[in-house]
Amino acid sequence: MKKLFAALLVLTLALGMLTACGSTEIRSYTEDNAAAEEADLFANALTAYAPDTKVAEVNGFAVYWNEYAYWLAYIGSQIAAPDEDGKIDWNAAEGSEEPLGETLRTAVQDSIVQYHIIESMAADAGIEFDEAGTKYVEDIIQNAIVSVLGEEGTEEDLASYLQDYYLDMDVLRYQGRIEYLYTKLFEAKFGAHGEKLGDKEIEAYLAENDLMKAKHILYSFTDDEGNELDDAAKAAQLEKAQAAVKQLRAIGDTDKMVEKFDEIMNAESQDPGLAYYPDGYVFGTGEMMQEFEDGVLALKDYEVSDPVETSAGYHVILRLPVTGDTVVTMDSDGSDITVRYQAAMQAFNELANAEVENAEVQWEQGFDTLDLNKVFASSEGGFFSKLFGKK
């Protein structure tokens, strides 16, 4: 099993992928392009068995073929490519490596277990998929329709669109269900934003990740057109940086000094990231230029550095404290992601990892030893012909 429990980003694998690759126009499948699509051998797995064929159980929760085949096709398409004859030998192995099919089976099981373990954990915690969950999933569906097909799209259109990505509506709804249970389970254990996490856990997280926070005033080595400054211009930049340091260190009151730092930063800094990170950068070891990181490490909280030279220019750095409430970045919906929330996510992942490691997987007869060469072989009539009732 994977040691790192992957956060459930349902739409990353499904709808996020679609919006990145797809058109807003609804596709029309003719016999000609259906024939062309049959060249996608990964799609053959979708019709190897009926969608509702039970494949396995994870801690007593059923896995059906449409879900299993989705992961087979999706992961298979990422790790292997057909040869010039349009085939892949899943039993082949090079040197001491395991057969490609075994690699795929392991990856598919990992993915399936990570989803179904959430069902198991939610059940153990007494969390049910309720009416709010049903609405949550249907909102995902409706948002997906609008995102990938436009206002005139329908659920039937989305179902057709998903075929290119080895998905059907039942699997998409299942993934939405797991996302909902994941959210409710996280909230129950740690709070919506990690507010149930204790101070000791926060301190341990900060120590483990060596997090730092700093603002800086950059006097750049390039002009507005990106051309490197000459030596005289660089010397002038150093003089500006030194003047800023002298002015800031002359202020005895910390609050007033920070206020003045912000004033100079907003007026003089040439950091292109300032607009995105006006409150400073939060980072760990190895995430910044080494000279910049060393400059921060040499400071105590609320100390101002001498000018620090990097390839970007001269930096005047103000180190700031990091607490559980320090904002690290923003979520996709614009909400703040704090250190506390990140620490709670790590704690949740550790809990889930333990459950994944101990998951009980019971296969239906024959499905633990599937011959993937047969699963991906072209079925009679072809995938799209069978799907649309053509013979």
C-alpha positions in Angstrom: 0.0 0.0 0.0 1.1 3.6 -0.5 2.5 5.2 2.6 1.1 8.6 1.7 -2.7 8.8 1.7 -3.7 10.9 -1.3 -6.1 13.7 -0.4 -9.4 13.1 -2.2 -9.4 15.5 -5.1 -12.3 14.0 -6.9 -12.5 16.5 -9.8 -8.8 16.5 -10.4 -9.0 13.0 -11.8 -12.4 13.5 -13.3 -13.9 16.9 -14.1 -10.8 19.0 -13.6 -9.2 16.9 -16.3 -12.1 17.4 -18.5 -12.3 21.1 -18.3 -8.6 21.3 -19.0 -8.8 19.2 -22.1 -12.3 19.5 -23.4 -14.3 21.8 -25.5 -17.6 23.4 -24.4 -19.2 22.0 -27.5 -21.0 18.7 -27.1 -19.4 16.0 -29.2 -21.3 14.1 -31.9 -20.3 10.4 -32.2 -20.6 9.2 -35.8 -19.7 5.7 -36.9 -16.5 7.1 -38.4 -15.2 8.7 -35.2 -16.6 5.8 -33.1 -14.3 3.5 -35.2 -11.4 5.8 -34.5 -12.1 5.7 -30.8 -11.9 1.9 -30.9 -8.1 2.3 -31.2 -8.1 3.2 -27.5 -7.5 -0.2 -26.1 -7.8 1.1 -22.5 -11.5 1.7 -23.1 -12.0 -2.0 -23.9 -11.7 -2.7 -20.1 -15.0 -0.9 -19.5 -17.0 -3.5 -21.3 -15.0 -6.6 -20.3 -17.7 -7.2 -17.6 -21.1 -5.7 -16.8 -20.7 -2.4 -14.8 -22.5 -3.8 -11.8 -20.4 -6.9 -11.5 -19.0 -7.2 -8.0 -15.2 -7.3 -8.0 -14.2 -7.1 -4.4 -14.9 -5.8 -1.0 -12.8 -3.3 1.0 -13.6 -3.6 4.7 -17.0 -5.0 3.7 -17.8 -2.2 1.2 -18.4 -3.4 -2.4 -16.3 -2.6 -5.4 -18.0 -2.9 -8.8 -16.5 -3.3 -12.2 -17.3 0.2 -13.5 -15.2 1.6 -10.7 -12.4 -1.0 -11.1 -12.3 -0.6 -14.9 -12.1 3.2 -14.6 -8.9 2.9 -12.5 -7.6 0.2 -14.8 -8.1 2.3 -17.9 -7.0 5.6 -16.3 -3.9 4.4 -14.6 -3.1 2.0 -17.4 -3.1 4.9 -19.9 -0.7 6.8 -17.6 1.9 4.0 -17.2 1.9 2.3 -20.6 1.5 3.0 -24.3 0.5 0.6 -27.0 3.1 -0.6 -29.5 2.9 -0.1 -33.2 0.3 -2.9 -33.5 -1.9 -1.2 -30.9 -1.1 -3.8 -28.2 0.5 -3.9 -24.7 1.8 -7.2 -23.2 0.8 -6.8 -19.6 2.6 -10.0 -18.6 5.9 -8.8 -19.9 8.7 -7.8 -17.5 12.1 -6.3 -18.2 15.0 -7.6 -16.2 14.2 -8.0 -12.5 11.1 -5.7 -12.7 7.7 -7.1 -12.0 5.3 -7.6 -14.9 3.6 -4.4 -16.0 0.2 -5.9 -15.3 1.2 -6.5 -11.6 2.3 -2.9 -11.3 -1.1 -1.8 -12.7 -3.1 -4.1 -10.4 -1.2 -2.9 -7.4 -1.8 0.8 -8.3 -5.5 0.2 -9.0 -5.9 -1.6 -5.6 -4.2 1.3 -3.9 -6.5 3.8 -5.4 -9.7 1.8 -4.7 -8.7 1.2 -1.1 -8.0 4.9 -0.5 -11.6 5.7 -1.6 -13.3 2.9 0.2 -11.4 3.3 3.4 -13.2 6.7 3.8 -16.5 4.8 3.7 -15.2 2.5 6.4 -13.8 5.3 8.6 -17.0 7.3 8.2 -19.1 4.3 9.2 -17.0 3.7 12.3 -17.4 7.3 13.2 -21.2 7.1 12.8 -21.2 9.5 9.8 -24.0 8.8 7.3 -24.5 9.9 3.7 -27.6 12.0 4.3 -29.8 14.3 2.3 -27.1 17.0 2.5 -24.7 14.5 0.9 -27.2 13.8 -1.9 -27.5 17.5 -2.6 -23.7 17.9 -2.5 -23.2 15.2 -5.1 -26.0 16.6 -7.4 -24.4 20.0 -7.1 -21.1 18.5 -8.3 -23.0 17.0 -11.3 -24.7 20.3 -12.2 -21.5 22.3 -11.8 -19.7 19.8 -14.0 -22.4 20.1 -16.7 -22.1 23.8 -16.8 -18.2 23.7 -16.6 -17.6 21.3 -19.5 -20.8 21.7 -21.6 -22.2 25.1 -20.9 -25.6 26.2 -19.7 -27.4 24.1 -22.4 -25.8 20.9 -21.4 -27.7 17.9 -19.9 -26.8 15.0 -17.7 -27.1 12.7 -20.7 -24.6 15.0 -22.5 -22.2 14.7 -19.5 -22.6 10.9 -19.5 -21.5 10.8 -23.1 -18.6 13.3 -22.5 -17.3 11.2 -19.6 -16.8 8.1 -21.8 -13.6 9.6 -23.2 -12.2 9.6 -19.6 -13.4 6.0 -18.8 -16.0 7.3 -16.4 -19.7 6.7 -16.0 -22.2 8.7 -14.0 -22.4 6.1 -11.2 -18.6 6.2 -10.6 -18.7 10.0 -10.7 -21.5 10.1 -8.2 -19.6 7.6 -6.0 -16.5 9.8 -6.0 -18.6 12.8 -5.0 -20.1 10.7 -2.2 -16.6 9.9 -0.9 -15.6 13.5 -1.1 -18.6 14.4 1.0 -17.9 11.7 3.6 -14.2 12.8 3.6 -15.2 16.3 4.4 -17.6 15.3 7.2 -15.1 12.9 8.7 -12.4 15.5 8.7 -14.7 18.1 10.3 -15.7 15.5 13.0 -12.1 14.7 13.9 -10.4 18.1 13.5 -12.9 20.8 12.7 -13.6 22.4 9.4 -10.3 24.4 9.6 -8.4 22.3 12.0 -9.6 24.2 15.1 -9.9 21.0 17.1 -6.2 20.3 16.8 -4.3 21.0 20.0 -1.4 23.4 20.5 1.1 20.6 21.1 0.2 19.1 17.7 0.7 22.5 16.1 4.1 22.9 17.8 5.2 19.5 16.7 4.1 20.2 13.1 6.0 23.5 13.1 9.2 21.8 14.4 8.9 18.9 12.0 8.4 21.2 8.9 10.9 24.0 9.9 8.4 26.6 8.7 9.5 30.2 8.4 7.7 33.4 7.5 9.3 36.6 6.1 8.5 39.7 4.2 11.2 41.3 2.0 11.9 44.4 0.0 13.6 43.5 -3.3 15.9 45.9 -5.1 16.1 44.0 -8.4 19.2 43.4 -10.6 17.0 43.8 -13.7 15.1 46.7 -15.1 11.4 46.8 -16.1 12.2 45.1 -19.5 14.1 42.3 -17.8 17.5 43.6 -18.8 20.3 43.1 -16.3 21.5 46.3 -14.6 25.1 47.5 -15.0 27.5 47.6 -12.0 26.7 51.3 -11.3 23.0 50.7 -11.2 23.5 47.6 -9.0 25.5 49.8 -6.6 22.7 52.3 -6.5 20.3 49.5 -5.6 22.6 48.5 -2.7 22.6 52.0 -1.4 18.7 52.0 -1.4 18.7 48.8 0.4 21.1 50.0 3.0 19.1 53.2 3.5 16.0 51.2 4.1 17.8 49.0 6.7 19.1 52.1 8.5 15.7 53.7 8.6 13.9 50.6 9.9 16.4 49.8 12.6 16.2 53.3 13.9 12.5 52.7 14.9 12.4 51.3 18.4 8.7 50.3 18.5 8.0 47.0 16.8 4.5 47.8 15.6 5.7 51.1 14.1 8.7 49.4 12.5 6.5 46.8 10.8 4.2 49.5 9.6 7.1 51.4 8.1 8.5 48.2 6.6 5.2 47.7 4.8 5.2 51.3 3.6 8.7 51.0 2.1 7.9 47.5 0.7 4.8 48.7 -1.1 6.6 51.8 -2.5 10.0 50.3 -3.4 10.0 46.5 -3.6 10.4 45.1 -7.1 9.3 41.6 -6.2 6.7 40.4 -8.8 5.1 38.2 -6.1 4.3 41.1 -3.8 0.8 41.4 -5.3 0.1 37.8 -4.5 1.8 37.6 -1.1 1.4 41.0 0.5 1.5 39.5 4.0 4.8 37.7 3.4 6.0 34.2 2.4 5.6 31.0 4.5 8.1 28.4 3.5 10.1 25.4 4.6 13.8 24.4 4.2 14.9 24.3 0.6 11.9 26.2 -0.9 13.7 29.5 -1.3 17.0 30.6 -2.7 19.7 29.4 -0.2 21.0 32.9 0.4 17.5 34.1 1.2 16.8 31.2 3.5 20.1 31.7 5.3 19.2 35.4 5.7 15.9 34.5 7.4 17.5 31.9 9.7 20.0 34.4 10.9 17.2 36.6 12.2 14.9 36.5 15.3 11.3 37.4 15.0 10.8 41.0 14.0 14.5 41.6 13.2 15.5 43.2 9.9 18.5 41.9 7.9 21.3 43.6 6.3 20.9 43.6 2.5 21.1 39.9 1.4 22.4 39.4 -2.2 20.9 36.7 -4.4 20.8 36.4 -8.2 17.6 38.4 -8.1 19.0 41.4 -6.3 19.3 42.8 -2.8 16.7 41.7 -0.2 15.9 43.5 3.0 14.2 40.8 5.0 11.9 41.1 8.0 11.4 37.8 9.8 7.9 37.2 11.3 6.6 34.6 13.7 4.8 31.5 12.6 1.8 30.3 14.6 -1.1 27.9 14.0 -3.2 30.8 12.6 -0.5 31.9 10.1 -1.9 31.9 6.6 0.2 29.8 4.3 -1.8 30.1 1.1 -5.3 30.2 -0.3 -7.6 27.4 -1.3 -9.2 27.2 -4.7 -12.4 28.9 -3.3 -10.4 31.8 -2.0 -10.5 30.7 1.7 -7.3 30.9 3.8 -5.2 27.8 4.4 -3.5 28.2 7.7 -0.7 26.2 9.4 -3.4 24.7 11.7 -5.4 23.5 8.8 -2.3 22.0 7.1 -1.3 20.3 10.4 -4.8 18.8 10.7 -4.6 17.6 7.1 -1.3 15.8 7.9 -2.8 14.3 11.1 -5.8 13.1 9.1 -3.6 11.6 6.4 -1.6 9.7 9.1 -4.8 8.3 10.5 -6.0 7.3 7.0 -2.6 5.8 6.1 -2.9 3.5 9.1 -6.4 2.4 8.0 -5.2 1.9 4.4 -2.3 -0.3 5.6 -4.7 -2.5 7.6 -7.5 -2.6 5.0 -9.1 -6.0 4.4 -9.5 -6.6 0.7 -11.6 -9.7 -0.4 -11.7 -10.5 -4.1 -14.5 -12.2 -5.9 -13.4 -15.4 -7.5 -11.0 -14.8 -10.4 -10.7 -11.0 -10.0 -7.5 -11.2 -8.0 -5.8 -12.9 -10.9 -7.3 -11.2 -13.9 -5.6 -11.7 -17.2 -5.2 -8.0 -18.3 -4.3 -9.0 -21.8 -7.8 -10.3 -22.1 -9.4 -7.4 -20.2 -7.8 -4.9 -22.6 -8.4 -7.0 -25.7 -10.9 -5.6 -28.3 -14.3 -7.0 -27.5 -16.6 -8.1 -30.3 -18.2 -5.1 -31.9 -15.9 -2.7 -30.2 -16.5 -0.5 -27.2 -18.5 2.3 -28.8 -20.4 0.0 -31.0 -21.6 -2.0 -28.0 -22.2 1.2 -26.1 -24.5 2.6 -28.7 -26.2 -0.6 -29.6 -24.4 -1.0 -33.0 -23.5 -4.5 -34.2 
